[in-house]
Structures are given as structure tokens and as C-alpha cells.
Amino acid sequence: MSRLFFAAAFLLGAVAIVWMGAAFIGSDLLALTVTAIIAVVYSMGFVELVQYRQATASLTTALSGLQAEEVELEPWLSSLHLSLRNAVRLRIEGERVGLPAPVVTPYLVGLLVMLGLLGTFLGMVDTLQGAVAALEGTTELEAIRAGLAAPINGLGLAFGTSVAGVAASAMLGLSSTLSRRQRMNATRDLDSHIAGAFRQFSLVHNRQQTFKAMQLQANALPEVAERLHSLASKIENMGDHLGDKLMANQESFHQSVTSLYTDLAQSVDQSLQKSVAESGQQAIESGRLAAEAIKPLLQQLMVDINTESQKTHQQLTHTASAQLEHLNQRFADTSETVTSAWKQGLAEHQQANTCLVDSISASFNQFSGQFEQSSQSLLTTFDQSASARAEQQASSDHTRLQLWTTSFEQSQQQITDQQQQAFSALTNEFKTLSADLSSQWQQAGEQALSRHQQLGDSAEQTSKAMVDKVKATSTDMLAEVNRLVGASEELVNARIESEANWVNIHSDRMTEIASTLNKEFLALREQQSSQAQQALEQLSRLETTAATQLASLGKELEEPMTRLIETASETPKAAAEVIGHLRREISNNIERDNSLLEERARIMEQLTSLSSALEQTTSGQREAIELMVNSSATLINDISEQMNKQVGSEVAKLSDIATTFTGSATEIADNFAGSAIEMSSLGESFGVAVNLFTESNGNLVENLHRIEQSLDKSTSRSDEQLAYYVAQAREIIDHSMLSQQSIFEQLQQLGGKAKPTTKKVMEEAS
């Protein structure tokens, strides 16, 4: 309806202007010009009103399409005309702002009236000038009538511009009124929707919602404090559980390490004692068997010597009648040669035995010194031992076995070569001596036939002297053999005593090593227990401090919140400002508390990962220690077996050497010399075995040193991680305390600001 009235008013005004303009065409150019200006101004006003009505139509359309609940304001405002967006936004937010009105149209309404009056005034001036000219130009009545008729007609036409201006002004004013009325209706509809769909965007509604939210938060603060208390108790229980678990893990680790090292020391001690006892028993048994084997051989040797001397005596008695003088001289030379050779052989045998005793003593002294040095180095460096490496131990065992095999093969080859050389030399000497004796006996026989009669007288005396000399020589020979047997028994006894002393010294050393190991492990266990206890105490203190701080925070937040709610109830305006600021502060505090809780959760996760890493490190250390114990037991068993094999082979060689005493005295001396060489090679082999044992002990010490270094590194790493977590917890607590202090200071400042505002409001109200 308003659109129809607006169009009718516009058409009426336009018809009036066109009608007046058509009347002025060809008659009055000035009136026509004024009428044209009136038409242009009227058109300008109409254009502005059309735009105004389009903006109002956009608002009406947007309001008619509005739903019951509008959630987003910006998309709805974008559908309005650009001139209405800001005013509508302010009106929705609660500001009493009017919508924009036409700006130029009221001025144009008055301008149209003024233009109509201006045309009228110009027409009247023109009319008066024509009347004056008619009156002054003639005195005749008809001429004066004709002269006045033309200005009067022009006066009628001049009032036509006024009609056009007033009519256009009236219609433009009517159109403006209709447009304003349409805008007023749209504004009324907007206000009705502001109380409904746009209520959530008003400042009053937001203030009410803020106040309700503050009330809900104030009611929820006790529940938050209770939850914080429960959280602190849960953290404390978790810390206690973690501490108990750490203590249990430490106790089990110490017990397992102590039992493993105790078993290692006992197994090493038992293996060494067993190997030494077996080697001593084998040496005693070999000495006894050698003595028992030599004794019947010597008795048989004496019987053979007596039998041979009797046969020689009988032969010489039968042939003494023809050969006595020359045979006496030659037999005397032969006896002296045999005696000198026998004495030389005995001297060489004695010298060889002396060298053997010196070499064995030197080797045992060297072994004792090396063992003492290795034991001392083991005692001084056992605290710095580390993890064993199975591959290196296997390679060292393989190398050691190859060295043993090579040394045994070399010693056996040397003994075989020496025996072959000795037998070859003995065979050559025996052949040479037999040839010489045969030639000498032949020459003596030929000479005996020529001198038989010359030696007949002195044959009996010479035979008696020869028998006495043979008996003396045999007696000396028996005494020398007995002395040689006694020296061999003394050598065997000395060796047995030295091995028994070595066993005792080694047992004492191993006992000292075991006691030192126990002391060091007990000290390490006490140190780790003290460190774990200190860490648990620090965690408990940290949890207590956190619980106390959280409880005090809940109490201190509850009292300021109560005071702020009371102040808000007294002064709504000040309370709204305080509540807005407090809402921001509480959201910041909640975010900080959430970040702190997340940080504590991360810390607990890190502590859990740390405990799992400690368990993995403990299992790895346990596996390394078990590997070291197994490799050490295998190494000691291999060494014991190799020593037993070597001693058995050497005893067998001594038994083979003893069986060679079935020949003559020269063969006995040569065999004793060979046995001396074999004993020297046995001493060299034993020295090689001692060196290999020393090297294996060094490898064992290095492995134990690596194990201790790994233990120290893992302990230091655990201490550093624990110190880092404690420092992080302290930083979190300090940050929380600082943030709480800043919150309290801001709350106090806000409370101080609120009191003057309350006083001012009360004074204005009074």
C-alpha cells in the first residue's frame, strides 16, 4: 500500500511540473527555465527516496526471513544495505541509536518552494515593469488597457512556477513521509526481534550470563579444591608406590649381584684348589712311580755288573797263563779310560741335575713373582672392572689353546729329536768302542801268545789287583748311583713342597680377593641404597610441598571470590567490570593449572620410562655378569684341563725316560741328561702356561673394569635424570607460586578499585 501511495504522489508532482512547463513553452523562457530547475530538484529528491526505500526494503526482507534462533550475526548483517549495517549492529547490542533518515530530501522540499516563489517574484517584476512602461508611454485609455493586459497575463503565468514548485514540494514531502513511515515500521520489527532472536548479542544479556557464570564458578570452587586435594593425595600415593618399587628393584639388584659375585669367587677358588691339588697329587705319584721304576733297574744293573765282573774274572783266570803281563797293562789303561768316562758322565749328569734344579727353581720363583704381581694388580684394579666380551674371550681361548698345542708339539718334537740324537751318538760311540776293543783284543791276543811265558809269574798278583780294582770301581759306581737316586728323590720332594706352597699362597690370595670383593660390593650397595633413599625423601618433600601449595591456593582463592561476589551484589556496574577481569584471570589460571597438570603427567611418564630404563639396565648388567661368570668358569676349566693334560704327558714322558735305564751306566747317564732336557722343556712349557694364565687374568681384570665403568655410568646417568626431574618439579612449583601471587595482587588491586566505585554510586543514589 505504501508503495502505491508513493508512486501516486510522485506522478501527481510530475504531472503538475509538466503541466506548468508546457504552459511556459513558447511564451516565457524564464518561467520555463525555473520550471526545469524545479523538475531536476524533484527528480533528485525522488532518487534519494527510492534508495532510502530500497535500504528499508532490505531490512524488512531480512527481518521477515529471520528464524526463531539466530546464531551468527555477521552473515545476517551482510544481507542488509551498507548504510544500515552499523546502526543495526549498535541497536542490536543495546545502544539506543536511530536508523539513518534521508538527508537531502528535507532540504529539497524547501528548495522547491523557494524556486516556485523565485519564479513568481521574477514574473511580478516583469509584469510591473510592463505596467509602468504602458502608463508612461501613452495617455489614451485604450492604449493603457492594452498595455496593462499583457503584464497582467504575464502575472498569471508567473504564479504558475509557484504552483509547480509548491505542488512538487508537497508531493516530495508526502513521499518522504511515506518512506519514513515505512522505515519506522521496519525499526519496530527490528526492536521486536532484538528482544527475541538477537537477545544473545545484547550487552545486558551478556552481563547477565557473565554474572551467572561467575556464580556457577563460585559454586564450583569448593569442588575444584576437593579435586585438587584428591589429586595431591593421588600424586603422593603414586610417589610412595614409585619409591617402594625403586627400593625393591635396588634390593633385588644388590642381592643378585652379591650372589653372582660370591658364586664367582667360590667357583674360581674351588677350580684353582682342585687343579692345584690334582697337579700336586699327579706330581707326587709320578715321582714315586719314577723312584719305584728306577730302583729295580738299578738292582738289576748291579746284578748284571757283578755277573759280568765274575765272567770277566773267570775268562782272565783261564787266559792269564799266556797274556797276563800285556793284558794287565792294557786292562789297566782300559780301566782308567772307563773310570774317567764314568766320572765324566757322572759329572755331566750332576751338572745337568744342578741346571735342572736351578731352572725349576728359577721358573717357580718367576711364576711366584708373576702370580704375586698379577694378584696384586687384580686386588688394586678389581674395583675398576667392567663388562666382559664373549667374542674376545673366545678368541683369546682359541689363541691360548693354539699356543698350548704349538708349545706341546714343539717340546715333544725337541725331546724326540734330542732322544734320537742321543741314541744315534750312543750307537756310534758303542760301535767305535766295540771296534776298538775288538782290535785291541786281537792285538792283545797276538802279543799275549808271544809274552805268555813272561807273564806267567805275575798273573796271579795282577788278577788279584784287577779283581780288587774292579770291586772298588763297582762299589764307587753303586755309591754314585745311590747318590743319584737320592738326588732325584730330593728333587721330586722339593718340587712337591714348592707346588704345595704355591697352592697355599694361591688359596690365601683367592680368599683375600673374595673378601675384598664382598667388602666393595657391600660398600657399593650401601651407597646406592643411600642415594635411592635421598631421592625418595626428595620426592616425598616435593609431593608434600605441592599438596600444601594447592590446598593454600584453594583456600586463598575461595576468600577473594567470596569478597568479590559480595562487592558485585552491592555495585552491579563495578561488579560487571571486576567479573569480566576476573573471568579472564580465572581462565588464565585454569589454563596454567591445566598446563601444570599436563607437565606433572609428563613428569610421571618420564619417571615411569626412567624406572623401565633402570630395569632394562639392571637386566643388561645381570646378563653381562652372568656372561662374565660363565666365560671365567669356562676359562678356568680349560686351563685346569690343559694343565692336567700337560702334567700327565710329562709324567708319561718321565716314565718312558725311567724305562730306558735298562742298559749300561753310559745309557743311564745319557737318559738322565735327556730327562734333564725334558724337565727344562717342561719348565719352559709351565712358564708358557703361567704367562697364558697371567694374560687370561689380565683379560678378566679388564672385563671386570669395563663392567664397573658401565655400572658407574648407569648410576651417574640415573642420578642426573633424577636431579633433572627434581629441578623441573621445583621450577613448576615456583612458577605456580609466582602465578598465584600475581593473581592475588591483581585481585587486591581490583578490590581496591571497586571500593571507590561503590562509594561513588552510593553518593549519586543519595
Order of alpha helices (4+ residues) and beta strands (2+ residues): alpha-alpha-alpha-alpha-alpha-alpha-alpha-alpha-alpha-alpha-alpha
